[in-house]
Amino acid sequence: MYSDLIKKITSHLERVSKELQASPPDLYIERFNIALGQYMGALQSIVPLFIYMNKFYIETKLNRDLKDDLIKLFTEHVADKHIYSLMPLLLEAQSTPFQVTPSTMANIVKGLYTLRPEWVQMAPTLFSKFIPNILPPAVESELSEYAAQDQKLQRDLIQNGFTRGDQSRKRAGDELAYNSPSACASSRGYR
């Protein structure tokens, strides 16, 4: 039963991999995200269905875990084959704000990290934006460099059409509400 399950899932994953290879570059990231999400979601149903086999055959006889084996299958048959096509697209998408939705980027990056943590070495800055403690901790001596990076990001956003708006009127409505006598009278009971 175990070998049949592995064969069936391997066959499915090879089909998924071929579909991804046929994807145009502008849809590649989104389709990879869908494939990864669907597979990880399916694992949440598949593993409990085979809990008996996992407990009494896979864990005891093979000294492995079904979920780990199935994740390894996805890694070998899909992610390994597409990582070198996917990573440049992710890096390019990261350099252009909102080319890919932040949730899609987060799902893919976290998923890749789950599949194979050593892929962080391919793009540590990309992974560090979604996974904590990837890069070394900040150093006080480099604060000016960090500030320069933030200023560059702000300039890039402004050049791409994002505006800061009128900062002088920030929370203007709040001042009127809190400074009026009726607002003060009604808030006295809460001190």
N, C-alpha and C positions, 0 to 999 in steps of 0.2 A: 504494500500500500504506500509506503514511504517513497519508494523509487518511482511509482506511478505518479504520485503527487509532484515530485521533483521534475519528472519528464514533462508533465502537463504545464507546469509553471514556466519551465525553461522554454518550451515551445511558444508560450504566450509572450514571454519577454523578448524572444528573438523577433517575433512579429512587431512588437512595440519598437524595438530598436530599428528595424527596417523602415517603419513609418516615420520615425524621427529623422533618419537619414534622408528621407525624401522631402522633409519639411524645408520650405524656403527660409533664408536667414531671418527675415523679419518676424516669422512665427515660431522660430526654433525655441527660443527661451520659454515662451508661453506653453508650447506643446511639451517641452521637457518638464515644466512645472506640473502640468496636468498629469503626465505619465507618472511622475514621482508621487504626487498626491493621491492618485487613484490606487497605486500599488501599496503605499503605506496605509491607506484606508482599508484596502482589502485585507491586509495582514491582520487588522483588528478583528476581522471576522473569521479568517482562515485558521489562525492559531488556536482560538478557542474550540473550533470544530474538531480539531485533531489533538485535543488536550490529552486524551488517553494514550494515543500513539506517542505523543511527545514525552509523557511521563514514564511510560513503561517500555518504550523501545528506543527512542532517540536519545533521551537523557541517560538511560541505564546501559544500553548496549553500545551506542555510538559516542557517548560522553559529549554530546552537543545539545543545542537547543533549536527547536524548529524555527522560531522567529529569527534567530541569528543566521541559520542556514538560508532562509528565504531572503533576508536582507543581503546576504552574500551573493545570492543568485542575481538580484537586481544590480548589484555593484558590478559583477562580472559580465553580465549579458547586456546591460544598458549603459550604466554610468561610465565604466571603463572605456567603452567604445566611443563615448560622446564627450568626455571631459575636455579633450583637446580642441574640440569644435565649440563647446559651450563656454569655456573659460574666457576666450577672447571676446565673445559676444557679451558676456557679463561685464567684463572690464570696460568695454565700449559703452554699454548701457549705463554703467555707473557714472561715467564721465559726463553724460548728458542727463540732467535732472528730469525725472519722470518719463523717460523713454520707456522704461518698464516700471510698473507699479511697485512701490516699496514692499508691499506684501508678497508679491511674486519673487522679488529679489531675496527677501528674507527667507521665504520657504525653500528656495533652491539652495541658498548658501548654507542654511541650517541642515537641510537634507544631505548635501554633499559632505558636510562635516560629520554627520551621523554615519554615513556610508564609509567614509575613509578620512579620518582626521588629518592624515599627512598631506592631503590636497591643500591644506592651508598654506603650505610652502609655495604653491603656485601663485597665490595672490593674497598675501597676508593682510594688506590694507583693506581689501574687499571683505574678507572674512571678519576682520576686526570691527567693521561697521555693524555687524549683526550678531556677533558672538563675543561675549566679554572675555577679557584677559588673554587675547590672542597676541597682541603686541606687548612689548615690555612696558612697565608702568611709566607714567610721565615723570620727567626729571625737571627740577626747578630751573636748572641752567638752560633749558630749552624752551622756557615759557615764551620768549620773544618769537621763536620760530613757530610755535603753536598759534600765537596771535596772528602772525603773518599768514599762516595757512587759512585761518578763519576769515581774515580780511579778503584773501583771494577768493574764497568760496562766496563771500557776500558780493564781491564785484562780479563774479561769474553769474550769479543769480540775477543781479540787476541787469547785466548785459543780455540775459536770456528772457527779459521781460518781467521779471518779478520785481515789484516795487515795495518799498517800505511803507508807503502811505504817509499821511500827515501825523508825525509823532507828537506834535504839540497838543493834539486833541485826545490823546490817549486817556481813556476812561473818563471823558468829560461828563458823561451822564451820571456817573457815580458821585461826583463832587456835589452836584445839585441835590441829589437825593439825601446824602448824609449831612449836608450843611443846613437843610431846612429845619425850622423849629418842630414841625410835626414828626420828622424822622427822628429827631433827638428825643422827643417825648415818648415815642413808641418804643425806642430801644432801651430806655432806662430800666425797664423791668428785667432785662436780660443780663445786667452786669453782675 
